[in-house]
Amino acid sequence: MMRALPLLSLPLAACVAASPAPVAPRADTGASLVQAGRAVRVTRTAAPAYAMWDGASARRDADALCGGRGVRSSIYDRYEAGTWVFVEGCA
């Protein structure tokens, strides 16, 4: 039985993929990211501030600032006074 154990673990090792290497965040986004508990808040550092309809732009900035895996988006993400809040945080 002890000889079979290494053979049984071999198929499991083939199923595990290596996680992607983190990518350095871009510095030219013009936005800042603040961790607030699990959530992240994305704010523009240059005028004008985000508007409610700038969700796609805020998401792109959050993806760049969170690194290689980006931000986890959810239906509970929201706009608050010039800031976009992504409640699930960085991936």
Buried (B, 14 or more C-beta within 10 A) or exposed (E): EEEEEEEEEEEEEEEEEEEEEEEEBBEEBEBEBEEEEEBBBBBBEEEEEBEEEBBEBBBBBBBBBBBEEBBBBEEEBBBEEEBBBBBBBBE
